[in-house]
Amino acid sequence: MSGSSDAKGVETLRWREGRLELIDQRLLPSRFEYVSCTAAAEVAVAIRSMVVRGAPAIGCAAAFGVALEAQREKHRDPAQFSDGMELAFKILGESRPTAVNLFWALERMRTVLAANKGDPKAAAAKLAEAALALFAADVEANRAIGRAGAALVPDGARVLTHCNTGALATAGHGTALGVIRSARDQGKRISVIASETRPYLQGARLTAWELMQEKIPVTLITDNVAGHLMSLGRIDLVIVGADRIAANGDVANKIGTYTVAVLAERHGVPFYVAAPLSTIDISVADGAGIPIEERGAAEVTGYAGVRWAPEGVAVANPAFDITPAGLVSALFTEKGAVERPDAAKIRALFPA
């Protein structure tokens, strides 16, 4: 597999000679290294430890994790193979709870496995093909999302984005950053304001790096500056991604997104969400039903080996928050732009 993750050819995920290689996003931008995985358990650790992150990229990684395990187990008899694969699905499914793309990808891999469960070698080959197809489909979906969103981005727009939603968070091109890339590729003069995205600094470390690689003008701000800039008229629109979207259009995204959406509503700034259909979970009625991952205290009390909080202090570290659908100006998917999304409009994206 050679899946280009941005215009420069950086591959966030790559399938090489029976192994999955992932850019170690914990090290960017100071170091650029790949982590190699040869088993589902290793992929699960990579997902949980944030080697790979971003809902679409997590889904792709999980699919390759299934393919890796099938490759490892294919010489066993069908019963042993089935047991090994069940364990792989369990381990991968427990790696992170909020991003629905993970479970969406695993379900598709289960379907392929079920159709070939009597022949481990055939199943392994079919699962590898399915993972590669899922990867390719994500790239195409992101490009379609980019085209849909770019139509609503005016020339000269100053765009605020939160967290990282670019090639590093997907199989390629990106969701929210993909919209920005597509607008730039249409000849529009676009500049980006990237919030640092505490506590893991995906905006400061990853979004700023990606945009600089693309030579798209970017200004980095701390998370608490957005309202000030909006009050000065220096932000024209907001585009973010999503980790799960409920059936009524409520959006789970990186912690701090809800704050930005409220500020955008207050200042009359359009607030857009870019995500593939695989991020929409029609089994969850609204945002209250979306599980919110709580991560470790160490991400808040310090960073990169430096501690700034007092020992023993209590810490709350939810990784995501819920933005009500009523604050979303439009949702961009591979099927186009859905303005003011609600339950009926979301349902129409999934014809029976």
ZADO-1210 file (C-alpha; in nm, 4 decimals, padded with zeros to 6 digits):
<atoms>
<atom x="00.0000" y="00.0000" z="00.0000" code="MET" pos="1"/>
<atom x="00.1165" y="00.3483" z="-00.0734" code="SER" pos="2"/>
<atom x="-00.1374" y="00.5878" z="00.0745" code="GLY" pos="3"/>
<atom x="-00.0280" y="00.9486" z="00.0501" code="SER" pos="4"/>
<atom x="-00.1481" y="01.1468" z="00.3514" code="SER" pos="5"/>
<atom x="-00.0850" y="01.4968" z="00.2215" code="ASP" pos="6"/>
<atom x="00.0391" y="01.6868" z="-00.0790" code="ALA" pos="7"/>
<atom x="00.4001" y="01.6195" z="00.0252" code="LYS" pos="8"/>
<atom x="00.3515" y="01.2423" z="00.0258" code="GLY" pos="9"/>
<atom x="00.3699" y="01.1865" z="00.4020" code="VAL" pos="10"/>
<atom x="00.1980" y="00.8572" z="00.4850" code="GLU" pos="11"/>
<atom x="00.0223" y="00.8556" z="00.8214" code="THR" pos="12"/>
<atom x="-00.0525" y="00.4830" z="00.7882" code="LEU" pos="13"/>
<atom x="00.1244" y="00.2481" z="00.5501" code="ARG" pos="14"/>
<atom x="00.0992" y="-00.1257" z="00.4884" code="TRP" pos="15"/>
<atom x="00.4444" y="-00.2623" z="00.4161" code="ARG" pos="16"/>
<atom x="00.5341" y="-00.6295" z="00.3634" code="GLU" pos="17"/>
<atom x="00.2791" y="-00.7617" z="00.6076" code="GLY" pos="18"/>
<atom x="00.3152" y="-00.4972" z="00.8757" code="ARG" pos="19"/>
<atom x="00.1437" y="-00.1689" z="00.9589" code="LEU" pos="20"/>
<atom x="00.3608" y="00.1386" z="01.0004" code="GLU" pos="21"/>
<atom x="00.2241" y="00.4454" z="01.1776" code="LEU" pos="22"/>
<atom x="00.3733" y="00.7914" z="01.2180" code="ILE" pos="23"/>
<atom x="00.4382" y="00.8324" z="01.5910" code="ASP" pos="24"/>
<atom x="00.2351" y="01.1503" z="01.6402" code="GLN" pos="25"/>
<atom x="00.3507" y="01.1808" z="02.0015" code="ARG" pos="26"/>
<atom x="00.6904" y="01.2924" z="01.8708" code="LEU" pos="27"/>
<atom x="00.5864" y="01.5537" z="01.6126" code="LEU" pos="28"/>
<atom x="00.7007" y="01.8119" z="01.5253" code="PRO" pos="29"/>
<atom x="01.0435" y="01.7607" z="01.6849" code="SER" pos="30"/>
<atom x="01.0943" y="01.4078" z="01.5483" code="ARG" pos="31"/>
<atom x="00.9475" y="01.2149" z="01.2557" code="PHE" pos="32"/>
<atom x="00.9456" y="00.8398" z="01.3179" code="GLU" pos="33"/>
<atom x="00.7322" y="00.5381" z="01.2358" code="TYR" pos="34"/>
<atom x="00.6080" y="00.2709" z="01.4762" code="VAL" pos="35"/>
<atom x="00.5811" y="-00.0777" z="01.3254" code="SER" pos="36"/>
<atom x="00.2939" y="-00.3095" z="01.4257" code="CYS" pos="37"/>
<atom x="00.2649" y="-00.6800" z="01.3441" code="THR" pos="38"/>
<atom x="-00.0285" y="-00.7801" z="01.5687" code="ALA" pos="39"/>
<atom x="-00.3699" y="-00.6509" z="01.6738" code="ALA" pos="40"/>
<atom x="-00.2479" y="-00.5980" z="02.0303" code="ALA" pos="41"/>
<atom x="00.0292" y="-00.3692" z="01.9074" code="GLU" pos="42"/>
<atom x="-00.2172" y="-00.1654" z="01.7029" code="VAL" pos="43"/>
<atom x="-00.4459" y="-00.1352" z="02.0066" code="ALA" pos="44"/>
<atom x="-00.1562" y="-00.0011" z="02.2139" code="VAL" pos="45"/>
<atom x="-00.0739" y="00.2471" z="01.9360" code="ALA" pos="46"/>
<atom x="-00.4348" y="00.3708" z="01.9330" code="ILE" pos="47"/>
<atom x="-00.4636" y="00.3926" z="02.3112" code="ARG" pos="48"/>
<atom x="-00.1278" y="00.5676" z="02.3559" code="SER" pos="49"/>
<atom x="-00.1978" y="00.8251" z="02.0800" code="MET" pos="50"/>
<atom x="00.0678" y="00.7072" z="01.8362" code="VAL" pos="51"/>
<atom x="-00.2224" y="00.7303" z="01.5915" code="VAL" pos="52"/>
<atom x="-00.5257" y="00.9510" z="01.6609" code="ARG" pos="53"/>
<atom x="-00.8133" y="01.1138" z="01.4792" code="GLY" pos="54"/>
<atom x="-01.1354" y="00.9188" z="01.4290" code="ALA" pos="55"/>
<atom x="-01.0911" y="00.8159" z="01.0620" code="PRO" pos="56"/>
<atom x="-00.7255" y="00.7196" z="01.1136" code="ALA" pos="57"/>
<atom x="-00.8184" y="00.5128" z="01.4194" code="ILE" pos="58"/>
<atom x="-01.0778" y="00.3272" z="01.2129" code="GLY" pos="59"/>
<atom x="-00.8248" y="00.2527" z="00.9396" code="CYS" pos="60"/>
<atom x="-00.5641" y="00.1414" z="01.1933" code="ALA" pos="61"/>
<atom x="-00.8128" y="-00.0939" z="01.3586" code="ALA" pos="62"/>
<atom x="-00.8992" y="-00.2510" z="01.0219" code="ALA" pos="63"/>
<atom x="-00.5314" y="-00.3137" z="00.9549" code="PHE" pos="64"/>
<atom x="-00.4989" y="-00.4514" z="01.3092" code="GLY" pos="65"/>
<atom x="-00.7595" y="-00.7168" z="01.2222" code="VAL" pos="66"/>
<atom x="-00.5749" y="-00.7959" z="00.8998" code="ALA" pos="67"/>
<atom x="-00.2464" y="-00.8312" z="01.0881" code="LEU" pos="68"/>
<atom x="-00.3954" y="-01.0755" z="01.3344" code="GLU" pos="69"/>
<atom x="-00.5494" y="-01.2813" z="01.0553" code="ALA" pos="70"/>
<atom x="-00.2085" y="-01.2987" z="00.8940" code="GLN" pos="71"/>
<atom x="-00.0602" y="-01.4246" z="01.2216" code="ARG" pos="72"/>
<atom x="-00.3356" y="-01.6809" z="01.2781" code="GLU" pos="73"/>
<atom x="-00.3945" y="-01.8086" z="00.9242" code="LYS" pos="74"/>
<atom x="-00.1935" y="-02.1323" z="00.9688" code="HIS" pos="75"/>
<atom x="-00.4135" y="-02.2485" z="01.2599" code="ARG" pos="76"/>
<atom x="-00.7190" y="-02.4679" z="01.2236" code="ASP" pos="77"/>
<atom x="-01.0544" y="-02.2866" z="01.1755" code="PRO" pos="78"/>
<atom x="-01.1550" y="-02.3095" z="01.5444" code="ALA" pos="79"/>
<atom x="-00.8238" y="-02.1722" z="01.6704" code="GLN" pos="80"/>
<atom x="-00.8307" y="-01.9061" z="01.4006" code="PHE" pos="81"/>
<atom x="-01.1799" y="-01.7995" z="01.5076" code="SER" pos="82"/>
<atom x="-01.0755" y="-01.7759" z="01.8733" code="ASP" pos="83"/>
<atom x="-00.7712" y="-01.5694" z="01.7862" code="GLY" pos="84"/>
<atom x="-00.9725" y="-01.3316" z="01.5735" code="MET" pos="85"/>
<atom x="-01.2370" y="-01.2849" z="01.8451" code="GLU" pos="86"/>
<atom x="-00.9636" y="-01.1819" z="02.0869" code="LEU" pos="87"/>
<atom x="-00.8262" y="-00.9362" z="01.8295" code="ALA" pos="88"/>
<atom x="-01.1665" y="-00.7727" z="01.7839" code="PHE" pos="89"/>
<atom x="-01.2058" y="-00.7457" z="02.1624" code="LYS" pos="90"/>
<atom x="-00.8625" y="-00.5888" z="02.2162" code="ILE" pos="91"/>
<atom x="-00.9063" y="-00.3378" z="01.9360" code="LEU" pos="92"/>
<atom x="-01.2629" y="-00.2523" z="02.0416" code="GLY" pos="93"/>
<atom x="-01.1441" y="-00.1622" z="02.3897" code="GLU" pos="94"/>
<atom x="-00.8649" y="00.0713" z="02.2752" code="SER" pos="95"/>
<atom x="-01.0661" y="00.3981" z="02.2742" code="ARG" pos="96"/>
<atom x="-01.4385" y="00.4466" z="02.3404" code="PRO" pos="97"/>
<atom x="-01.5541" y="00.7721" z="02.1792" code="THR" pos="98"/>
<atom x="-01.4526" y="00.7609" z="01.8112" code="ALA" pos="99"/>
<atom x="-01.7247" y="00.5576" z="01.6407" code="VAL" pos="100"/>
<atom x="-01.5134" y="00.5058" z="01.3261" code="ASN" pos="101"/>
<atom x="-01.3235" y="00.2428" z="01.5260" code="LEU" pos="102"/>
<atom x="-01.6364" y="00.0311" z="01.5763" code="PHE" pos="103"/>
<atom x="-01.7636" y="00.1038" z="01.2255" code="TRP" pos="104"/>
<atom x="-01.4396" y="-00.0337" z="01.0780" code="ALA" pos="105"/>
<atom x="-01.4403" y="-00.3389" z="01.3044" code="LEU" pos="106"/>
<atom x="-01.7972" y="-00.4246" z="01.2031" code="GLU" pos="107"/>
<atom x="-01.7021" y="-00.4156" z="00.8374" code="ARG" pos="108"/>
<atom x="-01.4067" y="-00.6408" z="00.9028" code="MET" pos="109"/>
<atom x="-01.6344" y="-00.8797" z="01.0954" code="ARG" pos="110"/>
<atom x="-01.8589" y="-00.9055" z="00.7912" code="THR" pos="111"/>
<atom x="-01.5648" y="-01.0026" z="00.5712" code="VAL" pos="112"/>
<atom x="-01.4444" y="-01.2533" z="00.8302" code="LEU" pos="113"/>
<atom x="-01.7898" y="-01.4121" z="00.8584" code="ALA" pos="114"/>
<atom x="-01.7998" y="-01.4706" z="00.4837" code="ALA" pos="115"/>
<atom x="-01.4655" y="-01.6574" z="00.4938" code="ASN" pos="116"/>
<atom x="-01.4462" y="-01.8063" z="00.8426" code="LYS" pos="117"/>
<atom x="-01.4099" y="-02.1667" z="00.7258" code="GLY" pos="118"/>
<atom x="-01.0824" y="-02.0976" z="00.5435" code="ASP" pos="119"/>
<atom x="-00.8249" y="-01.9063" z="00.7533" code="PRO" pos="120"/>
<atom x="-00.5847" y="-01.8426" z="00.4649" code="LYS" pos="121"/>
<atom x="-00.8612" y="-01.7095" z="00.2389" code="ALA" pos="122"/>
<atom x="-00.9952" y="-01.5011" z="00.5270" code="ALA" pos="123"/>
<atom x="-00.6537" y="-01.3464" z="00.5897" code="ALA" pos="124"/>
<atom x="-00.6210" y="-01.2472" z="00.2250" code="ALA" pos="125"/>
<atom x="-00.9735" y="-01.1057" z="00.2103" code="LYS" pos="126"/>
<atom x="-00.9260" y="-00.9091" z="00.5355" code="LEU" pos="127"/>
<atom x="-00.6073" y="-00.7493" z="00.4032" code="ALA" pos="128"/>
<atom x="-00.7937" y="-00.6513" z="00.0867" code="GLU" pos="129"/>
<atom x="-01.0789" y="-00.5083" z="00.2950" code="ALA" pos="130"/>
<atom x="-00.8454" y="-00.2987" z="00.5089" code="ALA" pos="131"/>
<atom x="-00.6792" y="-00.1542" z="00.2002" code="LEU" pos="132"/>
<atom x="-01.0193" y="-00.0800" z="00.0459" code="ALA" pos="133"/>
<atom x="-01.1363" y="00.0923" z="00.3638" code="LEU" pos="134"/>
<atom x="-00.8193" y="00.3048" z="00.3591" code="PHE" pos="135"/>
<atom x="-00.8724" y="00.4061" z="-00.0049" code="ALA" pos="136"/>
<atom x="-01.2389" y="00.4841" z="00.0577" code="ALA" pos="137"/>
<atom x="-01.1492" y="00.7150" z="00.3450" code="ASP" pos="138"/>
<atom x="-00.9160" y="00.9179" z="00.1227" code="VAL" pos="139"/>
<atom x="-01.1883" y="00.9539" z="-00.1403" code="GLU" pos="140"/>
<atom x="-01.4483" y="01.0479" z="00.1225" code="ALA" pos="141"/>
<atom x="-01.2196" y="01.3158" z="00.2609" code="ASN" pos="142"/>
<atom x="-01.1673" y="01.4669" z="-00.0821" code="ARG" pos="143"/>
<atom x="-01.5445" y="01.4761" z="-00.1349" code="ALA" pos="144"/>
<atom x="-01.5879" y="01.6397" z="00.2065" code="ILE" pos="145"/>
<atom x="-01.3270" y="01.8939" z="00.1045" code="GLY" pos="146"/>
<atom x="-01.5141" y="01.9821" z="-00.2132" code="ARG" pos="147"/>
<atom x="-01.8449" y="02.0127" z="-00.0285" code="ALA" pos="148"/>
<atom x="-01.7043" y="02.2383" z="00.2410" code="GLY" pos="149"/>
<atom x="-01.4851" y="02.4521" z="00.0189" code="ALA" pos="150"/>
<atom x="-01.7956" y="02.5834" z="-00.1574" code="ALA" pos="151"/>
<atom x="-01.8933" y="02.7633" z="00.1644" code="LEU" pos="152"/>
<atom x="-01.5476" y="02.9033" z="00.2368" code="VAL" pos="153"/>
<atom x="-01.5140" y="03.2522" z="00.0864" code="PRO" pos="154"/>
<atom x="-01.1974" y="03.3880" z="-00.0704" code="ASP" pos="155"/>
<atom x="-00.9836" y="03.5552" z="00.1931" code="GLY" pos="156"/>
<atom x="-01.1443" y="03.3659" z="00.4826" code="ALA" pos="157"/>
<atom x="-00.9740" y="03.3549" z="00.8207" code="ARG" pos="158"/>
<atom x="-01.0608" y="03.0101" z="00.9533" code="VAL" pos="159"/>
<atom x="-01.0384" y="02.8939" z="01.3134" code="LEU" pos="160"/>
<atom x="-00.9901" y="02.5211" z="01.3666" code="THR" pos="161"/>
<atom x="-00.9611" y="02.3190" z="01.6881" code="HIS" pos="162"/>
<atom x="-00.7527" y="02.0029" z="01.7331" code="CYS" pos="163"/>
<atom x="-00.6009" y="01.8236" z="01.4318" code="ASN" pos="164"/>
<atom x="-00.8218" y="01.7096" z="01.1449" code="THR" pos="165"/>
<atom x="-00.5738" y="01.6851" z="00.8623" code="GLY" pos="166"/>
<atom x="-00.3905" y="01.4048" z="00.6865" code="ALA" pos="167"/>
<atom x="-00.2493" y="01.2956" z="01.0223" code="LEU" pos="168"/>
<atom x="-00.6016" y="01.2267" z="01.1532" code="ALA" pos="169"/>
<atom x="-00.7249" y="01.0352" z="00.8466" code="THR" pos="170"/>
<atom x="-00.6072" y="00.8077" z="00.5688" code="ALA" pos="171"/>
<atom x="-00.5267" y="01.1239" z="00.3730" code="GLY" pos="172"/>
<atom x="-00.6265" y="01.4814" z="00.2847" code="HIS" pos="173"/>
<atom x="-00.8192" y="01.5380" z="00.6092" code="GLY" pos="174"/>
<atom x="-01.1689" y="01.6441" z="00.7115" code="THR" pos="175"/>
<atom x="-01.1752" y="02.0015" z="00.8442" code="ALA" pos="176"/>
<atom x="-00.8211" y="02.0662" z="00.7201" code="LEU" pos="177"/>
<atom x="-00.9236" y="01.8877" z="00.4013" code="GLY" pos="178"/>
<atom x="-01.1860" y="02.1587" z="00.3461" code="VAL" pos="179"/>
<atom x="-00.9146" y="02.4197" z="00.3932" code="ILE" pos="180"/>
<atom x="-00.6818" y="02.2357" z="00.1543" code="ARG" pos="181"/>
<atom x="-00.9560" y="02.2077" z="-00.1056" code="SER" pos="182"/>
<atom x="-01.0408" y="02.5773" z="-00.0783" code="ALA" pos="183"/>
<atom x="-00.6730" y="02.6621" z="-00.1229" code="ARG" pos="184"/>
<atom x="-00.6514" y="02.4298" z="-00.4231" code="ASP" pos="185"/>
<atom x="-00.9446" y="02.6189" z="-00.5792" code="GLN" pos="186"/>
<atom x="-00.7300" y="02.9313" z="-00.5684" code="GLY" pos="187"/>
<atom x="-00.8870" y="03.0890" z="-00.2606" code="LYS" pos="188"/>
<atom x="-00.6651" y="03.2860" z="-00.0254" code="ARG" pos="189"/>
<atom x="-00.7133" y="03.1093" z="00.3067" code="ILE" pos="190"/>
<atom x="-00.5446" y="03.1683" z="00.6393" code="SER" pos="191"/>
<atom x="-00.5880" y="02.9532" z="00.9479" code="VAL" pos="192"/>
<atom x="-00.5974" y="03.0251" z="01.3195" code="ILE" pos="193"/>
<atom x="-00.5113" y="02.7041" z="01.5040" code="ALA" pos="194"/>
<atom x="-00.5919" y="02.6664" z="01.8724" code="SER" pos="195"/>
<atom x="-00.3213" y="02.4816" z="02.0635" code="GLU" pos="196"/>
<atom x="-00.5763" y="02.2221" z="02.1879" code="THR" pos="197"/>
<atom x="-00.4889" y="02.1474" z="02.5471" code="ARG" pos="198"/>
<atom x="-00.3914" y="01.9209" z="02.7046" code="PRO" pos="199"/>
<atom x="-00.2343" y="01.7106" z="02.4280" code="TYR" pos="200"/>
<atom x="-00.1488" y="02.0062" z="02.2031" code="LEU" pos="201"/>
<atom x="-00.2661" y="01.8517" z="01.8763" code="GLN" pos="202"/>
<atom x="-00.3202" y="02.1987" z="01.7321" code="GLY" pos="203"/>
<atom x="00.0193" y="02.3322" z="01.8342" code="ALA" pos="204"/>
<atom x="00.2155" y="02.0216" z="01.7431" code="ARG" pos="205"/>
<atom x="00.0243" y="01.8689" z="01.4512" code="LEU" pos="206"/>
<atom x="-00.2099" y="02.1189" z="01.2827" code="THR" pos="207"/>
<atom x="00.0516" y="02.3943" z="01.2776" code="ALA" pos="208"/>
<atom x="00.3072" y="02.1475" z="01.1389" code="TRP" pos="209"/>
<atom x="00.0737" y="02.0193" z="00.8660" code="GLU" pos="210"/>
<atom x="-00.0254" y="02.3670" z="00.7518" code="LEU" pos="211"/>
<atom x="00.3344" y="02.4843" z="00.7437" code="MET" pos="212"/>
<atom x="00.4209" y="02.1803" z="00.5295" code="GLN" pos="213"/>
<atom x="00.1413" y="02.2901" z="00.2942" code="GLU" pos="214"/>
<atom x="00.2525" y="02.6545" z="00.3051" code="LYS" pos="215"/>
<atom x="-00.0948" y="02.7603" z="00.4180" code="ILE" pos="216"/>
<atom x="-00.0644" y="03.0685" z="00.6449" code="PRO" pos="217"/>
<atom x="-00.1296" y="02.9658" z="01.0062" code="VAL" pos="218"/>
<atom x="-00.1339" y="03.1535" z="01.3362" code="THR" pos="219"/>
<atom x="-00.1176" y="02.9531" z="01.6586" code="LEU" pos="220"/>
<atom x="-00.3213" y="03.0715" z="01.9587" code="ILE" pos="221"/>
<atom x="-00.3872" y="02.9439" z="02.3073" code="THR" pos="222"/>
<atom x="-00.7303" y="02.7908" z="02.3543" code="ASP" pos="223"/>
<atom x="-00.8642" y="03.0892" z="02.5503" code="ASN" pos="224"/>
<atom x="-00.7935" y="03.3468" z="02.2762" code="VAL" pos="225"/>
<atom x="-01.0703" y="03.2492" z="02.0320" code="ALA" pos="226"/>
<atom x="-01.3435" y="03.4621" z="02.1883" code="GLY" pos="227"/>
<atom x="-01.1202" y="03.7667" z="02.1947" code="HIS" pos="228"/>
<atom x="-01.0388" y="03.7332" z="01.8242" code="LEU" pos="229"/>
<atom x="-01.4042" y="03.6830" z="01.7365" code="MET" pos="230"/>
<atom x="-01.4961" y="03.9983" z="01.9281" code="SER" pos="231"/>
<atom x="-01.2441" y="04.1875" z="01.7137" code="LEU" pos="232"/>
<atom x="-01.3893" y="04.0471" z="01.3904" code="GLY" pos="233"/>
<atom x="-01.0709" y="03.8542" z="01.3100" code="ARG" pos="234"/>
<atom x="-01.2319" y="03.5123" z="01.2604" code="ILE" pos="235"/>
<atom x="-01.4680" y="03.4591" z="00.9649" code="ASP" pos="236"/>
<atom x="-01.5683" y="03.0976" z="01.0257" code="LEU" pos="237"/>
<atom x="-01.4882" y="02.7875" z="01.2295" code="VAL" pos="238"/>
<atom x="-01.4347" y="02.4377" z="01.0880" code="ILE" pos="239"/>
<atom x="-01.3802" y="02.1358" z="01.3143" code="VAL" pos="240"/>
<atom x="-01.3940" y="01.7608" z="01.2765" code="GLY" pos="241"/>
<atom x="-01.5839" y="01.5070" z="01.4858" code="ALA" pos="242"/>
<atom x="-01.5253" y="01.1791" z="01.6647" code="ASP" pos="243"/>
<atom x="-01.8918" y="01.0801" z="01.6767" code="ARG" pos="244"/>
<atom x="-02.2125" y="01.2482" z="01.5586" code="ILE" pos="245"/>
<atom x="-02.5443" y="01.1390" z="01.7094" code="ALA" pos="246"/>
<atom x="-02.8630" y="01.0755" z="01.5111" code="ALA" pos="247"/>
<atom x="-02.9943" y="01.4242" z="01.5947" code="ASN" pos="248"/>
<atom x="-02.6736" y="01.6006" z="01.4809" code="GLY" pos="249"/>
<atom x="-02.5098" y="01.6516" z="01.8217" code="ASP" pos="250"/>
<atom x="-02.1319" y="01.6420" z="01.7799" code="VAL" pos="251"/>
<atom x="-01.8664" y="01.4835" z="02.0006" code="ALA" pos="252"/>
<atom x="-01.5284" y="01.6371" z="01.9283" code="ASN" pos="253"/>
<atom x="-01.2099" y="01.7289" z="02.1086" code="LYS" pos="254"/>
<atom x="-01.2635" y="01.8944" z="02.4451" code="ILE" pos="255"/>
<atom x="-01.3026" y="02.2692" z="02.3974" code="GLY" pos="256"/>
<atom x="-01.5096" y="02.2411" z="02.0797" code="THR" pos="257"/>
<atom x="-01.8333" y="02.3221" z="02.2639" code="TYR" pos="258"/>
<atom x="-01.6741" y="02.6399" z="02.4002" code="THR" pos="259"/>
<atom x="-01.5740" y="02.7489" z="02.0503" code="VAL" pos="260"/>
<atom x="-01.9240" y="02.6751" z="01.9175" code="ALA" pos="261"/>
<atom x="-02.0879" y="02.8877" z="02.1886" code="VAL" pos="262"/>
<atom x="-01.8477" y="03.1723" z="02.1154" code="LEU" pos="263"/>
<atom x="-01.9180" y="03.1443" z="01.7425" code="ALA" pos="264"/>
<atom x="-02.2940" y="03.1615" z="01.8050" code="GLU" pos="265"/>
<atom x="-02.2486" y="03.4684" z="02.0265" code="ARG" pos="266"/>
<atom x="-02.0472" y="03.6511" z="01.7593" code="HIS" pos="267"/>
<atom x="-02.2412" y="03.5412" z="01.4499" code="GLY" pos="268"/>
<atom x="-01.9533" y="03.3318" z="01.3139" code="VAL" pos="269"/>
<atom x="-02.0483" y="03.0212" z="01.1099" code="PRO" pos="270"/>
<atom x="-01.9554" y="02.6967" z="01.2861" code="PHE" pos="271"/>
<atom x="-01.9000" y="02.4043" z="01.0497" code="TYR" pos="272"/>
<atom x="-01.8319" y="02.0354" z="01.1170" code="VAL" pos="273"/>
<atom x="-01.6553" y="01.8137" z="00.8610" code="ALA" pos="274"/>
<atom x="-01.6790" y="01.4364" z="00.8970" code="ALA" pos="275"/>
<atom x="-01.7391" y="01.1234" z="00.6890" code="PRO" pos="276"/>
<atom x="-02.0636" y="00.9287" z="00.7181" code="LEU" pos="277"/>
<atom x="-01.8731" y="00.6648" z="00.9168" code="SER" pos="278"/>
<atom x="-01.8553" y="00.9171" z="01.2033" code="THR" pos="279"/>
<atom x="-02.2345" y="00.9381" z="01.2286" code="ILE" pos="280"/>
<atom x="-02.3794" y="00.6925" z="01.4807" code="ASP" pos="281"/>
<atom x="-02.7503" y="00.6655" z="01.4080" code="ILE" pos="282"/>
<atom x="-02.7875" y="00.4168" z="01.6948" code="SER" pos="283"/>
<atom x="-02.7301" y="00.7008" z="01.9440" code="VAL" pos="284"/>
<atom x="-03.0280" y="00.9371" z="01.9662" code="ALA" pos="285"/>
<atom x="-02.8386" y="01.2415" z="02.0929" code="ASP" pos="286"/>
<atom x="-02.5155" y="01.3557" z="02.2494" code="GLY" pos="287"/>
<atom x="-02.6099" y="01.2305" z="02.5941" code="ALA" pos="288"/>
<atom x="-02.5643" y="00.8760" z="02.4688" code="GLY" pos="289"/>
<atom x="-02.2078" y="00.9239" z="02.3459" code="ILE" pos="290"/>
<atom x="-01.9419" y="00.7860" z="02.5845" code="PRO" pos="291"/>
<atom x="-01.6803" y="01.0456" z="02.6794" code="ILE" pos="292"/>
<atom x="-01.3297" y="00.9124" z="02.7290" code="GLU" pos="293"/>
<atom x="-01.1566" y="01.0219" z="03.0500" code="GLU" pos="294"/>
<atom x="-00.7797" y="01.0186" z="03.0075" code="ARG" pos="295"/>
<atom x="-00.4993" y="01.0143" z="03.2615" code="GLY" pos="296"/>
<atom x="-00.4147" y="01.2992" z="03.4991" code="ALA" pos="297"/>
<atom x="-00.0564" y="01.3226" z="03.3749" code="ALA" pos="298"/>
<atom x="-00.1732" y="01.4860" z="03.0502" code="GLU" pos="299"/>
<atom x="-00.3017" y="01.7831" z="03.2535" code="VAL" pos="300"/>
<atom x="-00.0451" y="01.8097" z="03.5331" code="THR" pos="301"/>
<atom x="00.2489" y="01.8446" z="03.2939" code="GLY" pos="302"/>
<atom x="00.3834" y="01.7647" z="02.9513" code="TYR" pos="303"/>
<atom x="00.6876" y="01.5893" z="02.8046" code="ALA" pos="304"/>
<atom x="00.8351" y="01.5083" z="03.1422" code="GLY" pos="305"/>
<atom x="00.7835" y="01.8545" z="03.2918" code="VAL" pos="306"/>
<atom x="00.5327" y="01.8813" z="03.5790" code="ARG" pos="307"/>
<atom x="00.3721" y="02.2141" z="03.6684" code="TRP" pos="308"/>
<atom x="00.0804" y="02.1129" z="03.8913" code="ALA" pos="309"/>
<atom x="00.1198" y="02.0344" z="04.2633" code="PRO" pos="310"/>
<atom x="00.1436" y="01.6691" z="04.3634" code="GLU" pos="311"/>
<atom x="-00.1861" y="01.5233" z="04.4793" code="GLY" pos="312"/>
<atom x="-00.4182" y="01.7714" z="04.3053" code="VAL" pos="313"/>
<atom x="-00.7417" y="01.6219" z="04.1711" code="ALA" pos="314"/>
<atom x="-00.7665" y="01.6249" z="03.7906" code="VAL" pos="315"/>
<atom x="-01.0563" y="01.5998" z="03.5443" code="ALA" pos="316"/>
<atom x="-00.9421" y="01.5170" z="03.1920" code="ASN" pos="317"/>
<atom x="-01.2354" y="01.4430" z="02.9589" code="PRO" pos="318"/>
<atom x="-01.0975" y="01.4044" z="02.6080" code="ALA" pos="319"/>
<atom x="-01.4170" y="01.5173" z="02.4309" code="PHE" pos="320"/>
<atom x="-01.7257" y="01.7336" z="02.4770" code="ASP" pos="321"/>
<atom x="-02.0667" y="01.7535" z="02.3102" code="ILE" pos="322"/>
<atom x="-02.1721" y="02.0415" z="02.0848" code="THR" pos="323"/>
<atom x="-02.5523" y="02.0530" z="02.0407" code="PRO" pos="324"/>
<atom x="-02.6744" y="02.0319" z="01.6818" code="ALA" pos="325"/>
<atom x="-02.8405" y="02.3718" z="01.7206" code="GLY" pos="326"/>
<atom x="-02.4973" y="02.5361" z="01.7233" code="LEU" pos="327"/>
<atom x="-02.3837" y="02.3712" z="01.3963" code="VAL" pos="328"/>
<atom x="-02.4251" y="02.5902" z="01.0878" code="SER" pos="329"/>
<atom x="-02.3581" y="02.3017" z="00.8481" code="ALA" pos="330"/>
<atom x="-02.2252" y="01.9488" z="00.8424" code="LEU" pos="331"/>
<atom x="-01.9951" y="01.8544" z="00.5539" code="PHE" pos="332"/>
<atom x="-01.9934" y="01.4870" z="00.4511" code="THR" pos="333"/>
<atom x="-01.9012" y="01.3015" z="00.1333" code="GLU" pos="334"/>
<atom x="-02.2670" y="01.3454" z="00.0336" code="LYS" pos="335"/>
<atom x="-02.2444" y="01.7246" z="00.0479" code="GLY" pos="336"/>
<atom x="-02.3301" y="02.0031" z="00.2907" code="ALA" pos="337"/>
<atom x="-02.6191" y="01.9624" z="00.5337" code="VAL" pos="338"/>
<atom x="-02.7170" y="02.3024" z="00.6649" code="GLU" pos="339"/>
<atom x="-02.8512" y="02.3209" z="01.0220" code="ARG" pos="340"/>
<atom x="-02.8431" y="01.9415" z="01.0703" code="PRO" pos="341"/>
<atom x="-03.1211" y="01.7757" z="01.2681" code="ASP" pos="342"/>
<atom x="-03.2594" y="01.4232" z="01.3066" code="ALA" pos="343"/>
<atom x="-03.4572" y="01.4301" z="00.9811" code="ALA" pos="344"/>
<atom x="-03.1651" y="01.5617" z="00.7770" code="LYS" pos="345"/>
<atom x="-02.9259" y="01.3106" z="00.9322" code="ILE" pos="346"/>
<atom x="-03.1681" y="01.0266" z="00.8610" code="ARG" pos="347"/>
<atom x="-03.1900" y="01.1336" z="00.4949" code="ALA" pos="348"/>
<atom x="-02.8162" y="01.0655" z="00.4590" code="LEU" pos="349"/>
<atom x="-02.8865" y="00.6959" z="00.5180" code="PHE" pos="350"/>
<atom x="-03.1663" y="00.5913" z="00.2809" code="PRO" pos="351"/>
<atom x="-03.3276" y="00.2588" z="00.3685" code="ALA" pos="352"/>
</atoms>
